[in-house]
Amino acid sequence: MDQRFAEVAAAMSKYFDGLYRSDTSLLGQVFHPQALYACATEGTLTHLTMAQYFPIVDKRPSPASSNEPRADKIVSIEFAGPVTALVHAECAIGPKRFKDILTFVHLDGHWQIISKVFHFDLRDS
Protein backbone atom coordinates (compact mmCIF):
# COMPACT_ATOMS: atom_id res chain seq x y z
CA MET A 1 0.00 0.00 0.00
CA ASP A 2 1.17 3.51 -0.81
CA GLN A 3 2.56 5.15 2.36
CA ARG A 4 0.83 8.41 1.40
CA PHE A 5 -2.57 6.89 2.26
CA ALA A 6 -1.43 6.20 5.82
CA GLU A 7 0.07 9.68 6.13
CA VAL A 8 -3.10 11.42 4.93
CA ALA A 9 -5.23 9.14 7.14
CA ALA A 10 -3.08 10.13 10.15
CA ALA A 11 -3.60 13.82 9.30
CA MET A 12 -7.34 13.16 9.04
CA SER A 13 -7.32 11.56 12.48
CA LYS A 14 -5.91 14.82 13.90
CA TYR A 15 -8.48 16.77 11.89
CA PHE A 16 -11.38 14.74 13.28
CA ASP A 17 -9.98 14.88 16.84
CA GLY A 18 -9.49 18.64 16.55
CA LEU A 19 -13.08 19.17 15.41
CA TYR A 20 -14.49 16.83 18.05
CA ARG A 21 -12.56 18.59 20.83
CA SER A 22 -12.77 22.11 19.31
CA ASP A 23 -8.98 22.05 19.63
CA THR A 24 -7.30 24.56 17.34
CA SER A 25 -3.85 23.43 18.46
CA LEU A 26 -4.58 20.08 16.79
CA LEU A 27 -6.28 21.70 13.81
CA GLY A 28 -3.29 24.01 13.43
CA GLN A 29 -1.12 20.95 12.86
CA VAL A 30 -3.32 19.87 9.94
CA PHE A 31 -4.36 23.14 8.27
CA HIS A 32 -1.80 25.11 6.31
CA PRO A 33 -1.72 28.68 7.74
CA GLN A 34 -2.90 30.01 4.36
CA ALA A 35 -5.74 27.50 3.98
CA LEU A 36 -9.15 28.48 2.65
CA TYR A 37 -12.43 27.59 4.44
CA ALA A 38 -15.55 27.86 2.29
CA CYS A 39 -19.23 26.91 2.28
CA ALA A 40 -22.31 28.01 0.32
CA THR A 41 -24.94 25.79 1.97
CA GLU A 42 -27.05 28.70 3.24
CA GLY A 43 -27.16 30.49 -0.12
CA THR A 44 -24.31 32.90 0.53
CA LEU A 45 -20.57 32.31 0.41
CA THR A 46 -18.80 31.80 3.70
CA HIS A 47 -15.10 32.34 2.97
CA LEU A 48 -12.66 32.43 5.87
CA THR A 49 -8.95 32.38 6.52
CA MET A 50 -7.54 30.30 9.37
CA ALA A 51 -7.08 33.51 11.38
CA GLN A 52 -10.86 34.01 11.07
CA TYR A 53 -11.90 30.35 11.43
CA PHE A 54 -9.88 29.26 14.47
CA PRO A 55 -11.42 31.80 16.89
CA ILE A 56 -14.86 30.48 15.91
CA VAL A 57 -13.75 26.95 16.79
CA ASP A 58 -12.20 28.17 20.06
CA LYS A 59 -15.54 29.69 21.14
CA ARG A 60 -17.76 26.77 20.20
CA PRO A 61 -18.61 24.09 22.76
CA SER A 62 -16.90 20.90 21.69
CA PRO A 63 -18.90 17.81 20.79
CA ALA A 64 -16.64 15.98 23.27
CA SER A 65 -17.83 18.22 26.12
CA SER A 66 -21.40 16.96 25.69
CA ASN A 67 -20.37 13.37 24.92
CA GLU A 68 -21.82 13.51 21.41
CA PRO A 69 -21.23 10.26 19.59
CA ARG A 70 -18.56 10.58 16.93
CA ALA A 71 -19.76 10.34 13.37
CA ASP A 72 -16.57 11.02 11.44
CA LYS A 73 -15.23 8.99 8.57
CA ILE A 74 -13.01 9.19 5.54
CA VAL A 75 -15.12 8.45 2.47
CA SER A 76 -12.23 8.53 -0.01
CA ILE A 77 -8.65 9.62 -0.56
CA GLU A 78 -7.45 10.35 -4.08
CA PHE A 79 -4.03 11.54 -5.17
CA ALA A 80 -3.66 14.08 -7.97
CA GLY A 81 0.10 13.67 -7.95
CA PRO A 82 2.92 13.04 -5.49
CA VAL A 83 2.17 16.13 -3.35
CA THR A 84 -1.58 16.74 -3.80
CA ALA A 85 -4.49 14.76 -2.36
CA LEU A 86 -8.25 15.13 -2.26
CA VAL A 87 -10.18 13.74 0.71
CA HIS A 88 -13.95 13.36 0.94
CA ALA A 89 -14.96 13.08 4.59
CA GLU A 90 -18.05 13.20 6.78
CA CYS A 91 -18.51 14.31 10.37
CA ALA A 92 -21.12 15.81 12.69
CA ILE A 93 -21.06 18.70 15.12
CA GLY A 94 -24.21 19.47 17.05
CA PRO A 95 -27.22 19.30 14.75
CA LYS A 96 -25.13 19.55 11.56
CA ARG A 97 -23.88 16.70 9.38
CA PHE A 98 -20.96 17.82 7.27
CA LYS A 99 -19.65 16.60 3.94
CA ASP A 100 -16.12 17.93 3.59
CA ILE A 101 -13.99 18.16 0.48
CA LEU A 102 -10.44 18.68 1.70
CA THR A 103 -7.48 19.40 -0.55
CA PHE A 104 -4.12 18.46 0.94
CA VAL A 105 -0.63 19.45 -0.12
CA HIS A 106 2.59 17.78 1.02
CA LEU A 107 5.01 20.47 2.21
CA ASP A 108 7.95 20.41 4.61
CA GLY A 109 7.58 16.67 5.12
CA HIS A 110 3.91 16.49 6.04
CA TRP A 111 0.40 16.70 4.62
CA GLN A 112 -1.63 19.84 5.30
CA ILE A 113 -5.11 20.96 4.31
CA ILE A 114 -4.90 23.91 1.92
CA SER A 115 -8.65 24.11 1.29
CA LYS A 116 -11.79 22.97 3.05
CA VAL A 117 -15.01 23.28 1.07
CA PHE A 118 -18.05 21.74 2.66
CA HIS A 119 -21.81 21.28 2.71
CA PHE A 120 -23.96 20.57 5.74
CA ASP A 121 -27.42 19.22 6.40
CA LEU A 122 -29.34 19.39 9.67
CA ARG A 123 -29.87 16.12 11.49
CA ASP A 124 -33.37 14.79 11.85
CA SER A 125 -34.57 15.30 15.42
Contact map, one row per residue, 1 for C-alpha under 8 A:
11101000000000000000000000000000000000000000000000000000000000000000000000000000000000000000000000000000000000000000000000000
11111100000000000000000000000000000000000000000000000000000000000000000000000000000000000000000000000000000000000000000000000
11111110000000000000000000000000000000000000000000000000000000000000000000000000000000000000000000000000000000000000000000000
01111111000000000000000000000000000000000000000000000000000000000000000000000000000000000000000000000000000000000000000000000
11111111100000000000000000000000000000000000000000000000000000000000000000001000000000000000000000000000000000000000000000000
01111111110000000000000000000000000000000000000000000000000000000000000000000000000000000000000000000000000000000000000000000
00111111111000000000000000000000000000000000000000000000000000000000000000000000000000000000000000000000000001100000000000000
00011111111100000000000000000000000000000000000000000000000000000000000000000000000000000000000000000000000000100000000000000
00001111111110000000000000000000000000000000000000000000000000000000000001000000000000000000000000000000000000000000000000000
00000111111111000000000000000000000000000000000000000000000000000000000000000000000000000000000000000000000000000000000000000
00000011111111100000000000000100000000000000000000000000000000000000000000000000000000000000000000000000000000110000000000000
00000001111111110000000000000100000000000000000000000000000000000000000001000000000000000000000000000000000000000000000000000
00000000111111111000000000000000000000000000000000000000000000000000000000000000000000000000000000000000000000000000000000000
00000000011111111100000001101100000000000000000000000000000000000000000000000000000000000000000000000000000000000000000000000
00000000001111111110000001100100000000000000000000000000000000000000000000000000000000000000000000000000000000000000000000000
00000000000111111111000000000000000000000000000000000000000000000000000100000000000000000010000000000000000000000000000000000
00000000000011111111101001000000000000000000000000000000000000000000000000000000000000000000000000000000000000000000000000000
00000000000001111111111111100000000000000000000000000000000000000000000000000000000000000000000000000000000000000000000000000
00000000000000111111111000100000000000000000000000000000100001000000000000000000000000000000000000000000000000000000000000000
00000000000000011111111000000000000000000000000000000000000001110000010000000000000000000000100000000000000000000000000000000
00000000000000001111111000000000000000000000000000000000000001111000000000000000000000000000000000000000000000000000000000000
00000000000000000111111100000000000000000000000000000000110111100000000000000000000000000000000000000000000000000000000000000
00000000000000001111111111100000000000000000000000000000110000000000000000000000000000000000000000000000000000000000000000000
00000000000000000100011111110000000000000000000000000100110000000000000000000000000000000000000000000000000000000000000000000
00000000000000000100001111111000000000000000000000000000000000000000000000000000000000000000000000000000000000000000000000000
00000000000001101100001111111100000000000000000000000000000000000000000000000000000000000000000000000000000000000000000000000
00000000000001100110001111111110000000000000000000000000000000000000000000000000000000000000000000000000000000000000000000000
00000000000000000000000111111111100000000000000000000000000000000000000000000000000000000000000000000000000000000000000000000
00000000000001000000000011111111000000000000000000000000000000000000000000000000000000000000000000000000000000010000000000000
00000000001101100000000001111111000000000000000000000000000000000000000000000000000000000000000000000000000000111000000000000
00000000000000000000000000111111101000000000000001000000000000000000000000000000000000000000000000000000000000011100000000000
00000000000000000000000000011111111000000000000000000000000000000000000000000000000000000000000000000000000000011100000000000
00000000000000000000000000010011111000000000000001000000000000000000000000000000000000000000000000000000000000000000000000000
00000000000000000000000000000001111100000000000011000000000000000000000000000000000000000000000000000000000000000100000000000
00000000000000000000000000000011111110000000000011000000000000000000000000000000000000000000000000000000000000001111000000000
00000000000000000000000000000000011111000000001111000000000000000000000000000000000000000000000000000000000000000111100000000
00000000000000000000000000000000001111100000011111001000000000000000000000000000000000000000000000000000000000000011100000000
00000000000000000000000000000000000111110000111100000000000000000000000000000000000000000000000000000000000000000011110000000
00000000000000000000000000000000000011111000111000000000000000000000000000000000000000000000000000000000000000000000111000000
00000000000000000000000000000000000001111111110000000000000000000000000000000000000000000000000000000000000000000000011000000
00000000000000000000000000000000000000111111000000000000000000000000000000000000000000000000000000000000000000000000001100000
00000000000000000000000000000000000000011111100000000000000000000000000000000000000000000000000000000000000000000000000000000
00000000000000000000000000000000000000011111100000000000000000000000000000000000000000000000000000000000000000000000000000000
00000000000000000000000000000000000000011111110000000000000000000000000000000000000000000000000000000000000000000000000000000
00000000000000000000000000000000000001110111111000000000000000000000000000000000000000000000000000000000000000000000000000000
00000000000000000000000000000000000011110001111100000000000000000000000000000000000000000000000000000000000000000000000000000
00000000000000000000000000000000000111100000111110000000000000000000000000000000000000000000000000000000000000000000000000000
00000000000000000000000000000000000111000000011111111000000000000000000000000000000000000000000000000000000000000000000000000
00000000000000000000000000000000011110000000001111111000000000000000000000000000000000000000000000000000000000000000000000000
00000000000000000000000000000010111110000000000111111100000000000000000000000000000000000000000000000000000000000000000000000
00000000000000000000000000000000000000000000000111111110000000000000000000000000000000000000000000000000000000000000000000000
00000000000000000000000000000000000000000000000111111111000000000000000000000000000000000000000000000000000000000000000000000
00000000000000000000000000000000000010000000000111111111100000000000000000000000000000000000000000000000000000000000000000000
00000000000000000000000100000000000000000000000001111111110000000000000000000000000000000000000000000000000000000000000000000
00000000000000000000000000000000000000000000000000111111111000000000000000000000000000000000000000000000000000000000000000000
00000000000000000000000000000000000000000000000000011111111100000000000000000000000000000000000000000000000000000000000000000
00000000000000000010011100000000000000000000000000001111111100000000000000000000000000000000000000000000000000000000000000000
00000000000000000000011100000000000000000000000000000111111100000000000000000000000000000000000000000000000000000000000000000
00000000000000000000000000000000000000000000000000000011111110000000000000000000000000000000000000000000000000000000000000000
00000000000000000000010000000000000000000000000000000001111111000000000000000000000000000000000000000000000000000000000000000
00000000000000000000010000000000000000000000000000000000001111101000000000000000000000000000000000000000000000000000000000000
00000000000000000011110000000000000000000000000000000000000111111100000000000000000000000000000000000000000000000000000000000
00000000000000000001110000000000000000000000000000000000000011111111100000000000000000000000110000000000000000000000000000000
00000000000000000001100000000000000000000000000000000000000001111111000000000000000000000000000000000000000000000000000000000
00000000000000000000100000000000000000000000000000000000000011111111000000000000000000000000000000000000000000000000000000000
00000000000000000000000000000000000000000000000000000000000001111111000000000000000000000000000000000000000000000000000000000
00000000000000000000000000000000000000000000000000000000000000111111100000000000000000000000000000000000000000000000000000000
00000000000000000000000000000000000000000000000000000000000000111111110000000000000000000000010000000000000000000000000000000
00000000000000000000000000000000000000000000000000000000000000100011111000000000000000000000000000000000000000000000000000000
00000000000000000001000000000000000000000000000000000000000000000001111100000000000000000011000000000000000000000000000000000
00000000000000000000000000000000000000000000000000000000000000000000111110000000000000000111000000000000000000000000000000000
00000000000000010000000000000000000000000000000000000000000000000000011111000000000000001111000000000000000000000000000000000
00000000000000000000000000000000000000000000000000000000000000000000001111100000000000001110000000000000000000000000000000000
00000000100100000000000000000000000000000000000000000000000000000000000111111000000000111100000000000000000000000000000000000
00000000000000000000000000000000000000000000000000000000000000000000000011111000000000111100000000000000000000000000000000000
00000000000000000000000000000000000000000000000000000000000000000000000001111100000000111000000000000000000000000000000000000
00001000000000000000000000000000000000000000000000000000000000000000000001111110000011110000000000000000000000000000000000000
00000000000000000000000000000000000000000000000000000000000000000000000000011111000011100000000000000000000000000000000000000
00000000000000000000000000000000000000000000000000000000000000000000000000001111111111000000000000000000000000000000000000000
00000000000000000000000000000000000000000000000000000000000000000000000000000111111111000000000000000000000000000000000000000
00000000000000000000000000000000000000000000000000000000000000000000000000000011111110000000000000000000000000000000000000000
00000000000000000000000000000000000000000000000000000000000000000000000000000011111100000000000000000000000000000000000000000
00000000000000000000000000000000000000000000000000000000000000000000000000000011111110000000000000000001111000000000000000000
00000000000000000000000000000000000000000000000000000000000000000000000000000011111111000000000000000011110000000000000000000
00000000000000000000000000000000000000000000000000000000000000000000000000001111101111100000000000000011100000000000000000000
00000000000000000000000000000000000000000000000000000000000000000000000000001111000111110000000000001111000000000000000000000
00000000000000000000000000000000000000000000000000000000000000000000000001111100000011111000000000011111000000000000000000000
00000000000000000000000000000000000000000000000000000000000000000000000001111000000001111100000000111100000000000000000000000
00000000000000000000000000000000000000000000000000000000000000000000000111110000000000111110000000111100000000000000000000000
00000000000000000000000000000000000000000000000000000000000000000000001111100000000000011111000011110000000000000000000000000
00000000000000010000000000000000000000000000000000000000000000000000011110000000000000001111100011100000000000000000000000000
00000000000000000000000000000000000000000000000000000000000000000000011100000000000000000111111111000000000000000000000000000
00000000000000000001000000000000000000000000000000000000000000100000000000000000000000000011111111000000000000000000000000000
00000000000000000000000000000000000000000000000000000000000000100001000000000000000000000001111100000000000000000000000000000
00000000000000000000000000000000000000000000000000000000000000000000000000000000000000000001111110000000000000000000000001100
00000000000000000000000000000000000000000000000000000000000000000000000000000000000000000001111111000000000000000000000111100
00000000000000000000000000000000000000000000000000000000000000000000000000000000000000000111101111100000000000000000000111100
00000000000000000000000000000000000000000000000000000000000000000000000000000000000000000111100111110000000000000000011110000
00000000000000000000000000000000000000000000000000000000000000000000000000000000000000011110000011111000000000000000011100000
00000000000000000000000000000000000000000000000000000000000000000000000000000000000000111100000001111100000000000001111000000
00000000000000000000000000000000000000000000000000000000000000000000000000000000000001111000000000111110000000000001110000000
00000000000000000000000000000000000000000000000000000000000000000000000000000000000001111000000000011111000000001111100000000
00000000000000000000000000000000000000000000000000000000000000000000000000000000000111100000000000001111100000001111000000000
00000000000000000000000000000000000000000000000000000000000000000000000000000000001111100000000000000111110000111110000000000
00000000000000000000000000000000000000000000000000000000000000000000000000000000001110000000000000000011111000111100000000000
00000000000000000000000000000000000000000000000000000000000000000000000000000000001100000000000000000001111111110000000000000
00000000000000000000000000000000000000000000000000000000000000000000000000000000001000000000000000000000111111110000000000000
00000000000000000000000000000000000000000000000000000000000000000000000000000000000000000000000000000000011111000000000000000
00000000000000000000000000000000000000000000000000000000000000000000000000000000000000000000000000000000011111100000000000000
00000010000000000000000000000000000000000000000000000000000000000000000000000000000000000000000000000000011111110000000000000
00000011001000000000000000000100000000000000000000000000000000000000000000000000000000000000000000000001111011111000000000000
00000000001000000000000000001111000000000000000000000000000000000000000000000000000000000000000000000001111001111100000000000
00000000000000000000000000000111001000000000000000000000000000000000000000000000000000000000000000000111100000111111000000000
00000000000000000000000000000011011100000000000000000000000000000000000000000000000000000000000000000111100000011111000000000
00000000000000000000000000000000001111000000000000000000000000000000000000000000000000000000000000000111000000001111100000000
00000000000000000000000000000000001111000000000000000000000000000000000000000000000000000000000000011110000000001111110000000
00000000000000000000000000000000000111100000000000000000000000000000000000000000000000000000000000011100000000000011111000000
00000000000000000000000000000000000001110000000000000000000000000000000000000000000000000000000001111000000000000001111100000
00000000000000000000000000000000000000111000000000000000000000000000000000000000000000000000000001110000000000000000111110000
00000000000000000000000000000000000000001000000000000000000000000000000000000000000000000000000111100000000000000000011111000
00000000000000000000000000000000000000000000000000000000000000000000000000000000000000000000000111000000000000000000001111100
00000000000000000000000000000000000000000000000000000000000000000000000000000000000000000000001110000000000000000000000111110
00000000000000000000000000000000000000000000000000000000000000000000000000000000000000000000001110000000000000000000000011111
00000000000000000000000000000000000000000000000000000000000000000000000000000000000000000000000000000000000000000000000001111
00000000000000000000000000000000000000000000000000000000000000000000000000000000000000000000000000000000000000000000000000111
